[in-house]
């Protein structure tokens, strides 16, 4: 397995390739690649963002820069596990929470588009934050669409139960993100 082949698998997953859903869920090394897919966009965003400020790389440790960029990824990881738990406990779906996390972590490769605004900001083309939010919402919507299909395919939920689980996931994500924001940033954090 190479990083490039794993990116190709993640893209196939985003295209709802059912064989990729199964293979990623059962692949133990996919956990590491999934975490890498979750971490790369915020790491690149924090680097590009910090280099855009006159204070330079030292601004990376500001709680108003570091955490607002990392909180969505942390929330995403927690939400993935909790959605799987909802699917199992409420709707009697599959019990493979780690497999579900692997799949959703691979789907997070869609969040890579959020790097573009921070790259533009580094190049002096534009302020990144508005476009970041827009791209985050668009990529997040696609990931929710993928989650809906994964819940039916991997967790064996009905269409209605998958919809309820996705809605529960949205609520869970908002709650997790709000808690993390309160603890790590304070009142200066904006949810979307």
N, C-alpha and C positions, 0 to 999 in steps of 0.2 A: 504494500500500500504506500502510495506517495501522496503528498499533500494535494497535488494537482488532481489525482484520481478521486480523492475524497471531495474536492470541490465539484468535480463533475457529477459525483453521486448526489451531492447536496442539490445541485441544479436539477438533476433528474427527479429528486424528491419534490422540489418546488413545482415540477411539471406533473406531480401526482403519479409518478411511476410506481405501481403497486409492488413490483418486485424489489425496488430500492427501499420501500418502506419496511418490508420484511427483513431484508438483508442488513439494513442499518440497525434495526431494533435488536437483532440477534448478535451483532458484532461487538465484542467486548472492547476492542481498540477504538470503536467509534465513539466511546465516551470521551476519550482524550481529544479526538478531533472535534467533537461537538463543543467541548469547552473552549478549544482554540477558536472555533467559529464564533462563539459567544464573546470572546475577549478581544479579538483582533480589531473590530470596528471601534469600540471605545478607546482602546490603547492608541490607535492611529488618530482618532479624533482629539484625544487629549494632547498628543504630541503636536499635531498640526495647529491646534488651538493655542497651545502655550507658546509656540514659536511665532505666532501672529501678534502676540502682545509685546510691548516694549520692554516689559520686565523679563521677557524671555522664558527659558525653560524653568526658571524658579517658580513661575506662576502655576506650574503643574500641581503643586501641593496645596493650592488654595481650595478650601472646602466649597467655594462657590464655582469652581471650575471642575475639579476632580469628581466630586460626587454627583453633580447633575448629569455628567456624561456617563458615569458608571451605574447609577441607580436603575435605569431601564434594563440593563443587562442582568443585574442582580434580581430585579423583579421578574424578569422573563424566566430565569432559571427556577425560581421559587414557584411561579405560576404553573410552569410545566409539570412539576411534581404534584402540585395540588389539583390540577385539572385531572390528572391520571387517578388521583385518589377519589375525586368526585365521581369519575366514570366508574370506578370499582365499587365504592361504598353506596352511592345513591342509585346507580343504574345497573349494577352488577356486571360491569364490563370487565375487561382483562385486568390481571393483577401485575402486569409487567411494567412497573413504574419507571425503572431504569431504562428499559427499552423505549418507552414513550418519551422520556427525557432525551435519549439519544436522537430520536427522530426529530423532536422539536428543536434540539440544539443544532442539528444539521439544517433545519428550516431557517434558523436564525441567520444563515448566510445571506438571506435577503436584506438584512440590516446593513450589509456592506455598502449599500447605496448612500448611507448616512455619512460616509467618509467624504463624499464629493463636496458638500458645502464647506467642510473644514479645509479641504485642499484648496478650494477657491479662495477662502479667507486667507490662507497662508500666502497665496499668490497675489493677494491684494485686489481680487476681483469683486468681492462682495462680503457683507456680513453674513455669517453662516447660520445663525440661530433660527431665523424664520424658515429658511429652506430645510434645515435639519428637521424641524418639527413636522413639516409637510411630508418629507420623504420617510420619516419615522412612522407617521400615520399610514401612509400608503403601503410601506413594507409590512407594517404590523397587520393591516387589513388582509394582505395576501397570506401572511403567516396564519392568521385566524381561519382563513379559507382552507389552508393546508391542514390545520388542526382539526377542522370539521371532518375532512376526509380521512385523516389518520384515526380519529376516534371511531369512525365506522369500520375502517379496514383493520386496524391494529387492536383496538379495544372492543370491537364487535358490538358497538352501540347501534341502535336504530337511528334513523335520520332525526327524529324529534329529540331523542335523548342526547344526540351529538350537538344539536342546536342549544339545548339547555346547558350542556357542559361548556360550550364555547361562551355562552352568556355568563355563566358562573366564572369562567376564566377571566373575562373582562373585569368583572367585579372584584375578583381576587387580585388581579394585577393592580387595579386602582388602589385597593386597600394596602397591598404590600408596598407599592411605590409611595403612598402617602406616609406610611409608617417609617420607611427608610428616609424619606425626605425630612420628616420631622426630627428624626434622630441625628442625621448626618449633615443636613444643611440648615434647616430652620425655615422661617417664613419666606425666605427669598426664593424658594424652589417653586417652579410652576409645573403643574401636571399638564402637559401638552399645550 
